[in-house]
Amino acid sequence: MIFIAVRFTVRPEHADEWLTLVGPFTEATRAEPGNLFFDWSRDVDDPHRFTLLEGFADDAAGAVHVQSEHFRAGLATMAGAIAETPEIINANLPEQNGWGPMAELAPQG
């Protein structure tokens, strides 16, 4: 699995509309056959910061993603709304194939 975490700092005037702006990009990416997850979250301490967690089945699925038209269109849309260059973590996790259970915590009661 390819795991990617990207942290975006968005211009204040675009923060409240960010998830709408990236909506078409998000929907198209989630529809890709090799996409495992594509999830946004908004920072609770900084309302201008968003984190995107992405999972792709393998290198080939990641390549299809970055070569897609919706990837290029998404970058163009985001470029006009970000305040700084995003930060990224990109890791190849060959033994993973998506989310798994957390061993240290389970519901009780």
Summary of the structure (lengths in Angstrom):
residues: 109
radius of gyration: 15.1
end to end distance: 34.1
largest distance: 48.6
contacts: 277
relative contact order: 0.29
helix: 34%
strand: 29%
